[in-house]
Amino acid sequence: MNRREFLKVSAIFPLLLTRADQIIRGLDRVGSIQEYPNVVILIFDALSAKHMSLYNYPRNTTPNIDRFAENAIVYHNHYASGNFTTSSTASLFSGTYPWFHRALHLQGNILKNHVEKNIFNLIPEDVQTTVYTHNQLAFTLLSQLSAFIDHLKPPRDLALYDPQYSDRIFPSDYYVASVSEKAIMLGEDKLNPTSLLGALDYIFRLYINKKKIITDIGSTFPRGIPQFGNMLYILEDFTDWVMDEIIELPYPYLMYLHALPPHGPYKTRRDFKGIFEDDYEHVAKPEHFFSQGHGNVYLNQMRREYDEFLAYADTEFGRLYDHLEKNGVFENSYVIITSDHGEMFERGIRGHMSETLYESLIRVPLIVSKPGQNKRIDVHTPTSNIDLLPTLMNIYHQPVPEWCEGAVLPEFNSEPEREDREVYSVEAKSNPKNGKLRKATIALVRAGYKLIRYSGYEDFEEQFEFYNLEEDPEELDDIYSTTDIIAQELKHIMETKLSQVDDGFD
């Protein structure tokens, strides 16, 4: 072989290696897919089912999710077990309610003796797990479970800018490092830093980097670039990464993908600003005793901006949907869309940082596409996000652990649907982690009725609300009465349950 012939062969050698790698990955996929399917769990943070055109919301907010639902199972009465990320996401991971895992607070975590009780630990070892979230609260929990996750991608990897650096120095102590950094830079009251030098450096870096980013892409987001805390991001980067990753991963895999939109602040892309400048106004509701003092004009404007942000998120899902369909992912994968909690624009309250548990806060979407599914199935039985773990156990042909409080979702088991099933949601941010649930809001949904119990709050010790959700889906008519047989039956069920779950706590 002469020199020229050698150079020709050398030039194609890298291509041969690449092709060989592709062939090996393909063989891995063919061999593994026969035993276990792929699972993709896609979370849209703070997505309320009551704001989705899929669930008959009057604005066309989710046309692409609607399109996905045509070949999926649509759960119409699916509930988050809490009204904010930490408690509800911990329930999704563990298959247990907040009173069990005790991640009750904003930056809380799961009780140490329950850490191993999670989805990532229970699925077969052959299934590779890839996990990402924009949300640092969810990442705090995931960091606690990182020993059971094959690839946990940090939020900053898909951020335009993230000034946090303590976790880079202490990668194994994300929770302690992040809380300490906030105390040093911002102070406990978020006004007075405990380290002047550190705070000045922090502010300088924040200003310089933000200024450059705003100069580069600020015109694309007229209300400001999407952010969570001080982290700036755009959903397009998330979508692009998922599209690349989902094709490259070896079979079988489980992906947990947690995107922030439509979580506030509602900073939609330019082409969605103003698309819902219409005459729609949500039904006016009286202020709640936990009202934040917001008037209906303001709440309607925030609702409109939320809907615009949701439409942006849905369009990005549309890009992902087309990519998955084009590459045959739906043929061998379960694809699940859901949320950790909803959002509220009523009764003087905006957002989800509230002590209330109304439908807009805790009724969230659940749409599940089975491999090769080619028709829509609608399920109206009440379900909970604690049902995801036992359903995955069913998919992977694994036993459901005894401590799990969830049930295998309808359409995944042969048992008849239970219309009288009890589903709970818990709000206890002000309750001690290891204490009995004395200061908390508890909601119980069963057979079309909903009981809400407020206890331990200032100015009252205990108060109840009771709604007929079938006749009054907007929860306008509180029909609680000590003489109502159904209300008292649900009250007895709730009190019995709380007595059981409080056992062992101070």
Secondary structure, 3 states (H helix, E strand, C coil): CCHHHHHHHHHHHHHHHHHHHHHHHHHHHHHHHCCCCEEEEEEECCCCHHHCHHHCCCCCCCHHHHHHHCCCEEECCEECCCCCHHHHHHHHHHCCCHHHHCCCCCCCCCCHHHCCCCHHHHCCCCCEEEEEECCHHHHHHHHHCHHHCCEEECHHHHCCECCCCHHHHCCCCHHHHHHHHHHHHHCCCCCCCCCHHHHHHHHHHHHHHHHHHHHHHHHHCCCCCCEECCEECCHHHHHHHHHHHHHHCCCCEEEEEEECCCCCCCCCCHHHCCCCCCCCCCCCCCCCCCCCCCCHHHHHHHHHHHHHHHHHHHHHHHHHHHHHHHCCHHHCEEEEEECCCCCEEECCEEECCCCCCCHHHHECCEEEECCCCCCCEEECCCEEHHHHHHHHHHHCCCCCCCCCCCCCCCCCCCCCCCCCCCEEEEECCCCCCCCCCCCEEEEEEECCEEEEEEECCCCCCEEEEEEECCCCCCCCCCCCCCCCHHHHHHHHHHHHHHHHHHCCCC
